[in-house]
């Protein structure tokens, strides 16, 4: 397993642990209502703001798009039609890329 893969999967674990904190994921879609200075800082926020997300299953050239979500009072589906998973993939992809050495 490469260091990049390890960092990517560890970031998913971090994200799921953040979503498990009481009050951080009101609608239980793994997007959270706050992050604390860990880059990238806006990708996994459960807001209606548009952000860059990706489908990392096509790595090394992930499908990238701009997407907004529903906010923390309406569940964003993990797959079609909302693809909350794309935000989680972009977050892990960017985090791992920024921490390669």
N, C-alpha and C positions, 0 to 999 in steps of 0.2 A: 504494500500500500504506500502510495506516495505521500509526502508531507502535505501537499495541496489537498489531496482527498481527505486526509485526516483532519485538516483544518476546516474543510467544507462540512464534513459530517459533525464535527464538534460544534460548529456554529449552529447547525440544526438543533442539536441537543440543548445548547444555550437558549435558543429561541423558544423551544418547547418548555424549558424550565421557567422562562419569563412569563409565558402564557399561563402557567400553572399558579402563579402568585395571585392570591385573592385580589380581585378588583382590577387586574391589568387586562383581562380579556373577557369582557362582559358577555359577549355573544359566542364564545368558545370556538372561534375560527382560526386560532393561532396567530392572528394579527393583534397587536397590543396597543393600548392607548398611550403608552409612554416608553421611551428608551432613554438611557442615561449615558450619552456621550460615547457610545461604542459605534464606530464607523461600520457600515453606513447607518446614519441615524434616522432616516425617514422611511426606508424601504418597507419595514414591517409594521409601520404605524397603521392602525385601523382608522383611517381618515378618508375623506372624500377628495383629498389632494391627489393630483396626477403625479405619478412617479414612474421611473423606468423599471421594468420587471422583465424576467426572462424565463423561457422554458429551457432549463439546463440539460434536459435529456438529449439534446442535439449537440452537446459539447464535442469538440472544442469550439464550435461556432453556434452558441445558443441563440435561439430565436428571441429577439428583443422587441419589446413594444412599450408604449406608454399606456398606463392603466390607472384608474381610480377605483377605490372600493367604497363600500356603503357606510362606513363608520361603525362605531362599536355598539350600536343598538340594533343593527340588522346583520344577520349572519351572511358572510361571504362564503360561497361554496368553494371547496378545495379544488374542484375540477370545473367543468362547464356549468354555468356560463361565466362565473366570476374569476376562476383561476387564482384563488388566494395562494395556491402553491407556487405561482410564478414569483410572487413577492418574496417568499421564503427562499426560493432558489437563487434569485438575484442577490439577496442579502448574503447567503452562504458563499456564492460565487465571488462577489466583491471582497468579502472578508478574507477568504482564502487567498485571493490574488494579492491583496494588500499585505498579507503576512507571510509571503514566500520568502525564503532566504537561501 
